[in-house]
């Protein structure tokens, strides 16, 4: 099991912190929790393909937890 921290900051991103987003890797399965600002960009930087994410959980519907959903969804379109 491995936890990838894509963002763990406040609603206003800084160079060091982005909005909430985590990927839990369990074997070959990827589970994502939240999809805050720059999630898809951070995934690309880490070499994680969005199409590999099997499940997405949103803790709640605030901007800093789900604003990157449209970008994430479009990158999975195949």
PyMOL commands that set and color helices and strands:
alter all, ss='L'
color gray80, all
select helices_A, chain A and resi 39-46+50-52+63-66+69-75
alter helices_A, ss='H'
color red, helices_A
select strands_A, chain A and resi 2-7+21-26+29-33+53-57
alter strands_A, ss='S'
color yellow, strands_A
deselect
rebuild
show_as cartoon
